[in-house]
Each structure stands twice: as structure tokens, then as C-alpha cells.
Amino acid sequence: MFSYLDAQTGSMIVTAIAGGFAGLAVAFKMGMARIRSKVTGKPMPANESSEDDEYESSHD
């Protein structure tokens, strides 16, 4: 019934739990932004990724 958990296994479990909480936090934040945009009538904030800028500047 009882099993031994070494430090690596414990660390893996803690990391998985922390990742789950971070994922839930991001999902909650995105959901609230979607609800807020529907209630206020304002569009959702645009993604601030600069993939195009990085692509263009890398070929200079």
C-alpha cells in the first residue's frame, strides 16, 4: 500500500501540479477577457506577438 517516493518523483509531481495551476490561471484569464468583451461590447485585446517583426528583422 505504501510506496517510496524519491526526490525526483516528488519534484515531478510538484511540477505537474504547478503546471496545472498555471494552465488554469491562463484559461481563466482568457475566459474572463472573452466574457468582459461580450458584456462591454469592446473587442478582445489583440495578440501582441511580433512574429512578423522578428521574421523581417532576421533577414537584414
N, C-alpha and C positions, 0 to 999 in steps of 0.2 A: 504494500500500500504506500509506504513512504519511499521516496527515491532521492538520490543525491543530486543536487543542482550545483554545478561548479560555477565559478565566476563568469565564464564565458556564456553559459546558458542564461544566467541571471541577467547579464548585460544585454543579451539578445531579447529577452522578454521585456525589459525596461525600454529598450529602443523601439520595439514594436508597439508598445503601449503609447509612448511619446509620439510616434508617427501617426498613430490612430487619432490621438487628440489634436494634432496639428491638422490632419485631414478634415476632421470635423469642424475645426475652427474656420478653415478656409471655405468649406461648404456653407457654413452658417453665414459667413461674411458675404459670400456671393448671393445667397438666398435673400438676405436682408436687403442687399442693393437692388435685387430684382423686384422685391415687394415694394421698396421705397420708390422705385422708378414708376411702378404702376400706380401707386397711390398719389404721388405728386404730379405725374404726367410728364416729368422730365426724362430725357433719355438716359440710359445707363452710361456710366463713365466709360470712355473708350480705353482700350488696352494701350498701355504706354510702352509697348515693345518697340524697339528700334532695330528690328531685323533688317529692314531695307537700308537704314543708315550704315549699319555695320557692314553689310554686303558691299555697298558702294565705296566705303572708305577703305576696304581691304584691297581694292584693286588700283589704288593710286600709284 
